[in-house]
Amino acid sequence: MILKTLVRAKGVSSAFTGVEFLFNCMNVSDKMGPLETAKKIAAYKAIDEYVKDNSVIGIGSGSTIIHAIHRLAERVKEEKLQVVCIPTSYQARQLILNNHLTLGDLESFPKLDCAIDGADEVDAEMNIIKGGGGCLLQEKIVASCAKEFIIIADYTKHSEKLGQQYKQGIPIEVVPMAYVPIQHRIEDNYGGDVKIRMAVAKAGPVITDNGNFILDWHFPQDLSDWNKINEEILLMPGVVETGLFIKMANKAYFGMTDGSIKEQP
Ligand SMILES: O=C[C@H](O)[C@H](O)[C@H](O)COP(=O)(O)O
């Protein structure tokens, strides 16, 4: 349907031309576009640097982690590595299973060697926003169990100050019955605008992997004491977890447009 509309809009006559047009619009051709390439090189670097034989690895969620899983599967097969993967979402679980990797859980493997995950934004002080895809709670639990927490991201995720790059707000996972009081409390205490995240292919709000709602807090740009703000929000009854990952990551790899990888710190 979208394709037909596009074809009509462009006044072209074949669906094939429409496909080409659609791919050009999305900057995705038969080759990988610069954004996807940037994700891939960051993901490959993290897997190559941090995954060792006989290790337990946390597998994050999102689009960048897909590249990491592909590289991990490649290495496990070629080097015959023994690696147990702990998922941070249903998506991660499916990726692990679909790529024939060994699935574990925190009951059997409470101590991880490393967790690798994407990010929505990373500032100069390693304050991180996560949860753009709604997966923050299990991601934070898994990261907290890992000796090292490694972020993989493309060049659009790097900023000096939170909010410079990522415009969707800070995701906050909440118990459904409490979402309106929490919305008011955050707006009253800090300002900004707190919106409940609505589903796209379902009527009503997004329901997380844990059966909760997600609030997206569009915060005022003058806020900066993220450690304190995070702790205060976590104390609000009904808040399950925030998408603020404050100084949890040991390393962030950003794939850049020129094919290089920026490391932080
Ligand atoms: O909820 C989603 C996760 O926190 C992702 O890791 C984050 O949104 C980054 O995802 P992506 O790799 O697609 O940019």
PDBQT file of the ligand as one rigid body, heavy atoms in Angstrom, charges set to zero:
ROOT
HETATM    1  O1  LIG A 301      14.944   0.101  24.335  1.00  0.00    +0.000 OA
HETATM    2  C1  LIG A 301      15.879  -0.009  23.596  1.00  0.00    +0.000 C 
HETATM    3  C2  LIG A 301      17.280  -0.065  24.011  1.00  0.00    +0.000 C 
HETATM    4  O2  LIG A 301      17.598   0.697  25.127  1.00  0.00    +0.000 OA
HETATM    5  C3  LIG A 301      18.245   0.193  22.860  1.00  0.00    +0.000 C 
HETATM    6  O3  LIG A 301      19.478  -0.328  23.251  1.00  0.00    +0.000 OA
HETATM    7  C4  LIG A 301      18.412   1.665  22.495  1.00  0.00    +0.000 C 
HETATM    8  O4  LIG A 301      17.155   2.230  22.206  1.00  0.00    +0.000 OA
HETATM    9  C5  LIG A 301      19.335   1.837  21.286  1.00  0.00    +0.000 C 
HETATM   10  O5  LIG A 301      18.785   1.191  20.196  1.00  0.00    +0.000 OA
HETATM   11  P1  LIG A 301      19.415   1.233  18.741  1.00  0.00    +0.000 P 
HETATM   12  O6  LIG A 301      20.597   0.355  18.755  1.00  0.00    +0.000 OA
HETATM   13  O7  LIG A 301      18.326   0.741  17.846  1.00  0.00    +0.000 OA
HETATM   14  O8  LIG A 301      19.764   2.669  18.454  1.00  0.00    +0.000 OA
ENDROOT
TORSDOF 0
